[in-house]
Amino acid sequence: MAAKSSFAAKAVLFLVVVAALIFGLSRWTRPVALVAEVTRGRAVDAVPGSVVVEAEFTMEIKSEIGGRLIRSTLDPGKRFPDGSLLVQIDTGDIDLEIEKIESDYQAAKRRVEIGTSTTLELATAKENLANIQRLGSLGQISDNEVLQAKRAVQQIEQRVSLEGVADQNLLEGFENTLKVKKRQREKMTIIAPFDGVVSEVIARPGDLIGGNSPIARLISTSRTVEARISEENFSGIELGQKASVRFLGYGDQTYDASVIKILPTADAQTQRYVVYLDVDIDPVMLVPGITGEVSIVVGERENALIIPRRGLVGSTVFAVKDGVVQRRQVKVGFTGLTQVEILSGLEEGDVVIVDRIDAYRDGDRVGTTLASQQQL
């Protein structure tokens, strides 16, 4: 009898040990779900959109004046501040032209200062008129002769005036030609019209180029961040609204932004509206062509129940309670770039799965680990 009791006790102990092993093994081998807690905070109603970074503008650098390139500081990828030298075109021929024009101009000025034979003729005519008037006052010469002498002086004065106008026009012509030639020479020194980066070099030192021939392409260092919004979401967009931007090239990092410009018409092909954003980011990171997504805040609500957006599938979440997955239908309120408001279906303190949601089913037993801020 005692032997039977001992055997029964051993059997019970064996079953307890096996059950404990099975229970421990099941706990050790069951999957661990990454979860986030339902908290209270500020819920935002946000309009989604795509973003793209563009150079503010691109310019093809040209020379209005043709000639041979004798110096160039251009190199693809090189940055230039506004006003720095890009290209120098040979000015030798135009320098000679300017030198000749200046010489002719000085000679013309000296000739005008000396005067012409007409000036001397006028002086002689005035002396002759004075003598005739004196003789006329003595009655030795008729009034008609005095009148003819006066007319002769007037005719010569008119000729002197016309010559003065012609001389003035001649000098002004030289001055204007000099200005034009010097302006042409200035245009043969090409400087950067803005802060920019060289994207392409077309002409090199030694090349002979024609007027208005392209030399290089320059991209401005200033950037624009364009957000493209669908027609149904555009009506609520206003200047100054806050936004969150995430660039695909920089992982899940989000950057604060605000709306600074709204274009009034939609793109004819995509029917999407364009707004410009001021993004709080190092400008060096705004590489032309980089894309991402934006969430523009059009409404806010405090003390709302919120969960990470990645924990929501349609109107469903997978909560975990006492180690068991529960599939729950929820009512969604405001939706932001990274968080959503839950109006019903969850309570503060609940936890929801936020990673590999499709791997879980209602009723699964799981372990849990709380997601960090970086994982969300």
Buried (B, 14 or more C-beta within 10 A) or exposed (E): EEEEEEEEEEEEEEEEEEEEEEEEEEEEEEEEBBBBEBEEEBBBBBBBBBBBBBBEEBBEBBBEBEBEBBEBBBEEEEEBEEEEEBBBBBBEEBEEBBEEBBEBBEEBBEEBEEBBEBBEBBEEBBEEBEEBBEBBEEEEBEEEBBEEBBEBBEEBBEBBEEBBEEBEEBBEEBEEBBEEBEEBBEBBBBBBBBBBBBBBBBBEEEEEBEEEBEBBBBBBBEBBBBBBBBEEBBEBBEEEBBBBBBBEEBEEEBBEBBBBEBEEEBEEEEEBBBBBBBBEBEEEBBEBEBEBBBBBBBEBBEEBBBBBBBBBEEEEBBBBEEEEBBBBEBEBBBBBBBBBBBEEBBEEEBBBBBBEBEEBEEEBEBBBEEBEEEBB
